[in-house]
Amino acid sequence: MDRILQPLKDYVLADKENYQGVVDERFKALAEQFSRLQHARTEQGGAALVIYFQGQKVLDIYTGKKSENEAWQEDTMSLCYSTGKGVLATLAHILASQGLIDYDRPVADYWPEFAQQAKDKITLAHMLSHQSGLFDIRNIIDDAAEMANWPQMLERIAAAKPRFKVATDAAYQPLTFGWQVGGALEKATGQSLQSLMQQYLVQPLELDGAYFGVPAQELTRVARPIFPTQSSSQVKVKKTAARKPNLMERALIWSGQSPQDFQDGMIPKGMKNFNFFSNQGLQAVIPSANGVFTARSLAKIYAMLANHGLWQGETYISTENFQRLSQVQYTCRDRIMPLPMHWRLGYHRILSLGKASQGFGHMGFNGSGAWCDPERNLSFAYTHNFPTGSLTGDYRLWGLTQEALRCADVVLRGRKGWW
């Protein structure tokens, strides 16, 4: 019972101003909530939160520790896991608006090798909406370390056999999404993914800290997780005790999903030997899982999306393409995720504690997340380095999302409301 009640006690007793940065008074309640949620664990890591509202940055705050011996700084970057999928999708939509790739043209037209195993009808739209059938990572490589080899992974994706016929089912692609979409963009343009990121997203939006593959000179800016030390007796118990299904596994079984599909999509062989937070892991190009960003960069990308693809007088995404990318493709639950995610083209619905939103974005396995709400012209980004993991986001992400929507509604509707 104490374990259940402790987070509530920590929240109630927390310092409401344990953060640095800038806060618009209209979003003061959100800053206080951020502080409450982080205060009890500021020695265990750090976090940042950035909000844009009606085209202006209204909140930019951070707290805690970047590493064992360093405080979180205003330009600290964080590995954000699947939050990077939304960034990669945004790049795809920008390139589609430039006429460099077509949503509905077979990817094999750009990438002939991809036509293997009856994949000749798969399009970029199928990849973005998780309907290509190519969610299996476990059976296409022999060791997780292979994920760091970008050219080899493109070859493996090109040779892979889909688990279902295109567009007949849906399965979230936890790891393969990045090589599918990133590979398609490279083959269509003849440029590297890093070059495309710089030319069409990072430089035009003047982002400071947004990478798939961190340059060596930028590694010092990346927050690293701070793991608690364990006694030898704790380690021994952990090794010898019979393993019980964890909460995530029990939820999958309860929901009626196949644990095998989940394992094949999420867990490559030899994963225990690969560390995303090592220099090798950070410098590799694994867009589905190792995107490294500042909260500022993520919030700015989604601020452009919140403004329907326009930013500071420039059109990044055409009106037609924005309408296309923001349409829900299906509302049923896919094979991997335990909740219906209402997938758009590369984004899922906003998950809150009840507040309704027609917006979209993407969260990461560690509970990071970024999203936009075009109706409210609101964008949100939350990053951290705490060693947590959940398919549907840390409860802090849901709570901060809820309060961000409520603060915006005070301005737009005259009342916060809970729903």
NORGIWO-V182907 format. One record per residue. N is the residue number from 1. RES is the residue in three letters. PSI is psi as a letter, one per 20 degrees, with the letter a starting at -180 (none if undefined). D_CENTER is the distance of its C-alpha to the mean C-alpha in Angstrom with 2 decimals. Layout:
BEGIN
n=N res=RES psi=PSI d_center=D_CENTER
n=N res=RES psi=PSI d_center=D_CENTER
END
This chain:
BEGIN
n=1 res=MET psi=g d_center=32.10
n=2 res=ASP psi=h d_center=31.64
n=3 res=ARG psi=h d_center=28.24
n=4 res=ILE psi=g d_center=27.21
n=5 res=LEU psi=h d_center=28.92
n=6 res=GLN psi=g d_center=27.89
n=7 res=PRO psi=h d_center=24.51
n=8 res=LEU psi=g d_center=26.54
n=9 res=LYS psi=g d_center=29.23
n=10 res=ASP psi=g d_center=26.88
n=11 res=TYR psi=g d_center=25.48
n=12 res=VAL psi=h d_center=28.98
n=13 res=LEU psi=j d_center=30.55
n=14 res=ALA psi=q d_center=27.86
n=15 res=ASP psi=p d_center=28.54
n=16 res=LYS psi=i d_center=27.25
n=17 res=GLU psi=k d_center=27.26
n=18 res=ASN psi=m d_center=25.70
n=19 res=TYR psi=r d_center=23.59
n=20 res=GLN psi=q d_center=24.30
n=21 res=GLY psi=a d_center=23.58
n=22 res=VAL psi=p d_center=24.46
n=23 res=VAL psi=p d_center=24.49
n=24 res=ASP psi=p d_center=25.98
n=25 res=GLU psi=h d_center=28.32
n=26 res=ARG psi=i d_center=26.90
n=27 res=PHE psi=k d_center=23.65
n=28 res=LYS psi=h d_center=25.58
n=29 res=ALA psi=h d_center=24.94
n=30 res=LEU psi=g d_center=21.17
n=31 res=ALA psi=g d_center=21.88
n=32 res=GLU psi=h d_center=24.23
n=33 res=GLN psi=g d_center=21.83
n=34 res=PHE psi=g d_center=19.27
n=35 res=SER psi=g d_center=22.29
n=36 res=ARG psi=g d_center=23.44
n=37 res=LEU psi=h d_center=20.21
n=38 res=GLN psi=h d_center=20.07
n=39 res=HIS psi=g d_center=23.84
n=40 res=ALA psi=i d_center=24.80
n=41 res=ARG psi=k d_center=22.39
n=42 res=THR psi=i d_center=22.72
n=43 res=GLU psi=i d_center=24.50
n=44 res=GLN psi=i d_center=21.72
n=45 res=GLY psi=a d_center=19.01
n=46 res=GLY psi=r d_center=17.72
n=47 res=ALA psi=r d_center=15.22
n=48 res=ALA psi=q d_center=14.87
n=49 res=LEU psi=p d_center=14.54
n=50 res=VAL psi=p d_center=15.25
n=51 res=ILE psi=p d_center=16.45
n=52 res=TYR psi=p d_center=18.12
n=53 res=PHE psi=p d_center=20.73
n=54 res=GLN psi=l d_center=23.14
n=55 res=GLY psi=j d_center=22.28
n=56 res=GLN psi=q d_center=22.83
n=57 res=LYS psi=p d_center=20.85
n=58 res=VAL psi=i d_center=22.12
n=59 res=LEU psi=p d_center=20.34
n=60 res=ASP psi=n d_center=19.25
n=61 res=ILE psi=r d_center=19.66
n=62 res=TYR psi=r d_center=18.95
n=63 res=THR psi=r d_center=20.69
n=64 res=GLY psi=b d_center=21.36
n=65 res=LYS psi=p d_center=21.37
n=66 res=LYS psi=h d_center=19.52
n=67 res=SER psi=a d_center=21.53
n=68 res=GLU psi=h d_center=24.74
n=69 res=ASN psi=j d_center=26.87
n=70 res=GLU psi=q d_center=24.83
n=71 res=ALA psi=q d_center=23.74
n=72 res=TRP psi=p d_center=20.42
n=73 res=GLN psi=r d_center=21.22
n=74 res=GLU psi=i d_center=20.27
n=75 res=ASP psi=j d_center=18.85
n=76 res=THR psi=p d_center=17.08
n=77 res=MET psi=q d_center=13.91
n=78 res=SER psi=q d_center=11.39
n=79 res=LEU psi=p d_center=9.51
n=80 res=CYS psi=j d_center=5.87
n=81 res=TYR psi=c d_center=5.49
n=82 res=SER psi=i d_center=3.28
n=83 res=THR psi=h d_center=0.97
n=84 res=GLY psi=h d_center=4.46
n=85 res=LYS psi=h d_center=5.50
n=86 res=GLY psi=h d_center=6.19
n=87 res=VAL psi=g d_center=7.99
n=88 res=LEU psi=g d_center=9.80
n=89 res=ALA psi=g d_center=10.75
n=90 res=THR psi=g d_center=12.08
n=91 res=LEU psi=g d_center=14.07
n=92 res=ALA psi=g d_center=15.44
n=93 res=HIS psi=h d_center=16.63
n=94 res=ILE psi=g d_center=18.28
n=95 res=LEU psi=h d_center=20.03
n=96 res=ALA psi=h d_center=21.11
n=97 res=SER psi=h d_center=22.56
n=98 res=GLN psi=i d_center=24.41
n=99 res=GLY psi=j d_center=25.89
n=100 res=LEU psi=i d_center=24.58
n=101 res=ILE psi=q d_center=23.06
n=102 res=ASP psi=p d_center=23.80
n=103 res=TYR psi=h d_center=21.61
n=104 res=ASP psi=j d_center=24.53
n=105 res=ARG psi=p d_center=26.28
n=106 res=PRO psi=p d_center=26.09
n=107 res=VAL psi=h d_center=23.86
n=108 res=ALA psi=h d_center=26.92
n=109 res=ASP psi=h d_center=28.77
n=110 res=TYR psi=h d_center=26.68
n=111 res=TRP psi=m d_center=26.18
n=112 res=PRO psi=h d_center=29.41
n=113 res=GLU psi=h d_center=28.57
n=114 res=PHE psi=i d_center=25.73
n=115 res=ALA psi=i d_center=28.50
n=116 res=GLN psi=q d_center=29.41
n=117 res=GLN psi=k d_center=29.39
n=118 res=ALA psi=k d_center=29.82
n=119 res=LYS psi=j d_center=26.53
n=120 res=ASP psi=i d_center=28.53
n=121 res=LYS psi=i d_center=27.40
n=122 res=ILE psi=p d_center=23.59
n=123 res=THR psi=r d_center=22.16
n=124 res=LEU psi=h d_center=19.02
n=125 res=ALA psi=h d_center=18.68
n=126 res=HIS psi=g d_center=18.93
n=127 res=MET psi=g d_center=16.20
n=128 res=LEU psi=h d_center=13.76
n=129 res=SER psi=j d_center=14.80
n=130 res=HIS psi=k d_center=14.75
n=131 res=GLN psi=j d_center=18.55
n=132 res=SER psi=h d_center=19.65
n=133 res=GLY psi=j d_center=20.47
n=134 res=LEU psi=l d_center=19.00
n=135 res=PHE psi=i d_center=16.70
n=136 res=ASP psi=o d_center=19.01
n=137 res=ILE psi=h d_center=18.25
n=138 res=ARG psi=h d_center=20.85
n=139 res=ASN psi=j d_center=23.79
n=140 res=ILE psi=i d_center=23.18
n=141 res=ILE psi=q d_center=23.13
n=142 res=ASP psi=i d_center=25.43
n=143 res=ASP psi=q d_center=23.47
n=144 res=ALA psi=h d_center=19.89
n=145 res=ALA psi=h d_center=21.19
n=146 res=GLU psi=h d_center=21.62
n=147 res=MET psi=h d_center=17.90
n=148 res=ALA psi=i d_center=18.70
n=149 res=ASN psi=n d_center=21.24
n=150 res=TRP psi=g d_center=19.68
n=151 res=PRO psi=g d_center=23.00
n=152 res=GLN psi=h d_center=23.71
n=153 res=MET psi=h d_center=20.42
n=154 res=LEU psi=h d_center=21.14
n=155 res=GLU psi=g d_center=24.57
n=156 res=ARG psi=h d_center=23.36
n=157 res=ILE psi=g d_center=21.18
n=158 res=ALA psi=h d_center=24.19
n=159 res=ALA psi=i d_center=26.45
n=160 res=ALA psi=q d_center=24.40
n=161 res=LYS psi=p d_center=25.80
n=162 res=PRO psi=q d_center=23.71
n=163 res=ARG psi=i d_center=23.95
n=164 res=PHE psi=r d_center=25.00
n=165 res=LYS psi=p d_center=26.50
n=166 res=VAL psi=p d_center=24.21
n=167 res=ALA psi=j d_center=23.37
n=168 res=THR psi=i d_center=25.42
n=169 res=ASP psi=r d_center=22.57
n=170 res=ALA psi=p d_center=18.80
n=171 res=ALA psi=o d_center=16.58
n=172 res=TYR psi=p d_center=12.82
n=173 res=GLN psi=n d_center=12.41
n=174 res=PRO psi=g d_center=10.22
n=175 res=LEU psi=h d_center=11.61
n=176 res=THR psi=i d_center=14.00
n=177 res=PHE psi=g d_center=11.88
n=178 res=GLY psi=g d_center=11.59
n=179 res=TRP psi=h d_center=15.34
n=180 res=GLN psi=g d_center=16.32
n=181 res=VAL psi=g d_center=14.84
n=182 res=GLY psi=g d_center=15.26
n=183 res=GLY psi=g d_center=18.69
n=184 res=ALA psi=g d_center=19.72
n=185 res=LEU psi=g d_center=19.03
n=186 res=GLU psi=g d_center=21.01
n=187 res=LYS psi=h d_center=23.82
n=188 res=ALA psi=h d_center=24.18
n=189 res=THR psi=i d_center=24.52
n=190 res=GLY psi=j d_center=26.03
n=191 res=GLN psi=q d_center=23.76
n=192 res=SER psi=q d_center=21.27
n=193 res=LEU psi=g d_center=17.54
n=194 res=GLN psi=g d_center=17.87
n=195 res=SER psi=g d_center=20.79
n=196 res=LEU psi=g d_center=19.15
n=197 res=MET psi=g d_center=16.29
n=198 res=GLN psi=g d_center=19.09
n=199 res=GLN psi=h d_center=21.46
n=200 res=TYR psi=i d_center=19.53
n=201 res=LEU psi=g d_center=16.68
n=202 res=VAL psi=g d_center=17.16
n=203 res=GLN psi=g d_center=20.93
n=204 res=PRO psi=h d_center=21.47
n=205 res=LEU psi=i d_center=19.10
n=206 res=GLU psi=l d_center=20.39
n=207 res=LEU psi=q d_center=17.11
n=208 res=ASP psi=n d_center=17.76
n=209 res=GLY psi=n d_center=15.13
n=210 res=ALA psi=o d_center=12.55
n=211 res=TYR psi=q d_center=12.88
n=212 res=PHE psi=n d_center=12.32
n=213 res=GLY psi=n d_center=15.28
n=214 res=VAL psi=p d_center=16.48
n=215 res=PRO psi=q d_center=20.17
n=216 res=ALA psi=h d_center=22.61
n=217 res=GLN psi=i d_center=23.82
n=218 res=GLU psi=i d_center=20.45
n=219 res=LEU psi=h d_center=19.81
n=220 res=THR psi=i d_center=21.70
n=221 res=ARG psi=i d_center=19.16
n=222 res=VAL psi=p d_center=16.38
n=223 res=ALA psi=p d_center=16.31
n=224 res=ARG psi=q d_center=17.25
n=225 res=PRO psi=q d_center=17.20
n=226 res=ILE psi=o d_center=20.61
n=227 res=PHE psi=p d_center=21.83
n=228 res=PRO psi=q d_center=24.87
n=229 res=THR psi=q d_center=28.05
n=230 res=GLN psi=q d_center=29.78
n=231 res=SER psi=r d_center=33.49
n=232 res=SER psi=h d_center=35.07
n=233 res=SER psi=h d_center=36.13
n=234 res=GLN psi=g d_center=32.59
n=235 res=VAL psi=g d_center=31.46
n=236 res=LYS psi=g d_center=34.52
n=237 res=VAL psi=g d_center=33.91
n=238 res=LYS psi=h d_center=30.35
n=239 res=LYS psi=h d_center=31.74
n=240 res=THR psi=h d_center=34.67
n=241 res=ALA psi=q d_center=33.59
n=242 res=ALA psi=p d_center=32.95
n=243 res=ARG psi=p d_center=29.26
n=244 res=LYS psi=q d_center=28.42
n=245 res=PRO psi=p d_center=25.51
n=246 res=ASN psi=r d_center=22.64
n=247 res=LEU psi=g d_center=21.35
n=248 res=MET psi=g d_center=18.48
n=249 res=GLU psi=h d_center=21.13
n=250 res=ARG psi=h d_center=23.59
n=251 res=ALA psi=h d_center=21.29
n=252 res=LEU psi=g d_center=20.72
n=253 res=ILE psi=g d_center=24.48
n=254 res=TRP psi=h d_center=25.31
n=255 res=SER psi=i d_center=23.19
n=256 res=GLY psi=j d_center=25.11
n=257 res=GLN psi=r d_center=22.40
n=258 res=SER psi=o d_center=23.35
n=259 res=PRO psi=h d_center=22.37
n=260 res=GLN psi=g d_center=23.21
n=261 res=ASP psi=g d_center=20.65
n=262 res=PHE psi=g d_center=17.99
n=263 res=GLN psi=g d_center=19.38
n=264 res=ASP psi=h d_center=19.76
n=265 res=GLY psi=h d_center=16.20
n=266 res=MET psi=h d_center=14.55
n=267 res=ILE psi=n d_center=17.24
n=268 res=PRO psi=q d_center=18.99
n=269 res=LYS psi=q d_center=22.48
n=270 res=GLY psi=k d_center=23.02
n=271 res=MET psi=h d_center=19.57
n=272 res=LYS psi=i d_center=21.55
n=273 res=ASN psi=j d_center=22.83
n=274 res=PHE psi=p d_center=19.62
n=275 res=ASN psi=o d_center=17.84
n=276 res=PHE psi=h d_center=14.51
n=277 res=PHE psi=i d_center=15.87
n=278 res=SER psi=r d_center=19.16
n=279 res=ASN psi=g d_center=20.16
n=280 res=GLN psi=g d_center=20.17
n=281 res=GLY psi=g d_center=16.62
n=282 res=LEU psi=h d_center=15.37
n=283 res=GLN psi=i d_center=17.64
n=284 res=ALA psi=q d_center=16.82
n=285 res=VAL psi=n d_center=14.95
n=286 res=ILE psi=m d_center=12.44
n=287 res=PRO psi=h d_center=9.77
n=288 res=SER psi=h d_center=7.98
n=289 res=ALA psi=i d_center=7.83
n=290 res=ASN psi=k d_center=9.29
n=291 res=GLY psi=p d_center=8.06
n=292 res=VAL psi=p d_center=10.00
n=293 res=PHE psi=q d_center=10.22
n=294 res=THR psi=q d_center=12.44
n=295 res=ALA psi=h d_center=11.70
n=296 res=ARG psi=g d_center=14.45
n=297 res=SER psi=g d_center=12.98
n=298 res=LEU psi=g d_center=9.80
n=299 res=ALA psi=h d_center=12.32
n=300 res=LYS psi=g d_center=14.76
n=301 res=ILE psi=g d_center=12.80
n=302 res=TYR psi=h d_center=12.22
n=303 res=ALA psi=h d_center=15.83
n=304 res=MET psi=g d_center=17.01
n=305 res=LEU psi=h d_center=15.41
n=306 res=ALA psi=h d_center=16.91
n=307 res=ASN psi=k d_center=20.14
n=308 res=HIS psi=k d_center=20.04
n=309 res=GLY psi=j d_center=19.25
n=310 res=LEU psi=q d_center=21.91
n=311 res=TRP psi=p d_center=21.88
n=312 res=GLN psi=l d_center=25.07
n=313 res=GLY psi=i d_center=27.27
n=314 res=GLU psi=q d_center=25.31
n=315 res=THR psi=o d_center=23.95
n=316 res=TYR psi=h d_center=20.70
n=317 res=ILE psi=p d_center=20.25
n=318 res=SER psi=q d_center=23.45
n=319 res=THR psi=g d_center=24.35
n=320 res=GLU psi=g d_center=24.74
n=321 res=ASN psi=h d_center=21.39
n=322 res=PHE psi=g d_center=19.64
n=323 res=GLN psi=h d_center=21.52
n=324 res=ARG psi=g d_center=20.55
n=325 res=LEU psi=h d_center=16.76
n=326 res=SER psi=i d_center=16.75
n=327 res=GLN psi=p d_center=19.04
n=328 res=VAL psi=p d_center=18.13
n=329 res=GLN psi=h d_center=18.98
n=330 res=TYR psi=q d_center=19.89
n=331 res=THR psi=i d_center=19.86
n=332 res=CYS psi=r d_center=20.78
n=333 res=ARG psi=p d_center=18.71
n=334 res=ASP psi=a d_center=17.53
n=335 res=ARG psi=i d_center=18.70
n=336 res=ILE psi=g d_center=15.77
n=337 res=MET psi=p d_center=14.10
n=338 res=PRO psi=i d_center=16.67
n=339 res=LEU psi=q d_center=16.23
n=340 res=PRO psi=p d_center=16.71
n=341 res=MET psi=i d_center=13.45
n=342 res=HIS psi=l d_center=15.49
n=343 res=TRP psi=p d_center=13.61
n=344 res=ARG psi=b d_center=14.25
n=345 res=LEU psi=n d_center=14.05
n=346 res=GLY psi=j d_center=10.42
n=347 res=TYR psi=r d_center=9.22
n=348 res=HIS psi=r d_center=10.18
n=349 res=ARG psi=r d_center=12.45
n=350 res=ILE psi=p d_center=12.16
n=351 res=LEU psi=p d_center=13.02
n=352 res=SER psi=a d_center=15.69
n=353 res=LEU psi=k d_center=18.95
n=354 res=GLY psi=h d_center=20.95
n=355 res=LYS psi=p d_center=20.68
n=356 res=ALA psi=q d_center=20.49
n=357 res=SER psi=q d_center=18.33
n=358 res=GLN psi=j d_center=18.17
n=359 res=GLY psi=a d_center=15.03
n=360 res=PHE psi=r d_center=11.65
n=361 res=GLY psi=b d_center=8.02
n=362 res=HIS psi=p d_center=4.63
n=363 res=MET psi=r d_center=3.91
n=364 res=GLY psi=r d_center=3.82
n=365 res=PHE psi=h d_center=7.41
n=366 res=ASN psi=j d_center=8.92
n=367 res=GLY psi=j d_center=8.52
n=368 res=SER psi=r d_center=6.66
n=369 res=GLY psi=q d_center=5.55
n=370 res=ALA psi=q d_center=7.00
n=371 res=TRP psi=r d_center=9.47
n=372 res=CYS psi=q d_center=13.00
n=373 res=ASP psi=n d_center=16.22
n=374 res=PRO psi=h d_center=18.73
n=375 res=GLU psi=h d_center=21.60
n=376 res=ARG psi=i d_center=21.32
n=377 res=ASN psi=l d_center=20.22
n=378 res=LEU psi=p d_center=17.68
n=379 res=SER psi=q d_center=14.30
n=380 res=PHE psi=q d_center=12.31
n=381 res=ALA psi=p d_center=10.05
n=382 res=TYR psi=p d_center=10.18
n=383 res=THR psi=q d_center=9.86
n=384 res=HIS psi=r d_center=12.16
n=385 res=ASN psi=k d_center=13.71
n=386 res=PHE psi=p d_center=15.12
n=387 res=PRO psi=m d_center=15.48
n=388 res=THR psi=r d_center=14.14
n=389 res=GLY psi=p d_center=12.39
n=390 res=SER psi=p d_center=11.95
n=391 res=LEU psi=h d_center=10.73
n=392 res=THR psi=j d_center=10.88
n=393 res=GLY psi=q d_center=9.84
n=394 res=ASP psi=q d_center=12.45
n=395 res=TYR psi=h d_center=15.32
n=396 res=ARG psi=h d_center=14.99
n=397 res=LEU psi=g d_center=11.84
n=398 res=TRP psi=g d_center=13.96
n=399 res=GLY psi=g d_center=16.96
n=400 res=LEU psi=h d_center=15.75
n=401 res=THR psi=g d_center=14.45
n=402 res=GLN psi=g d_center=17.89
n=403 res=GLU psi=h d_center=19.80
n=404 res=ALA psi=g d_center=18.19
n=405 res=LEU psi=h d_center=19.26
n=406 res=ARG psi=g d_center=22.61
n=407 res=CYS psi=g d_center=23.35
n=408 res=ALA psi=h d_center=22.85
n=409 res=ASP psi=h d_center=25.11
n=410 res=VAL psi=g d_center=27.87
n=411 res=VAL psi=g d_center=28.18
n=412 res=LEU psi=h d_center=27.79
n=413 res=ARG psi=i d_center=29.64
n=414 res=GLY psi=i d_center=31.66
n=415 res=ARG psi=q d_center=30.26
n=416 res=LYS psi=f d_center=27.16
n=417 res=GLY psi=q d_center=27.51
n=418 res=TRP psi=h d_center=25.38
n=419 res=TRP psi=none d_center=24.76
END
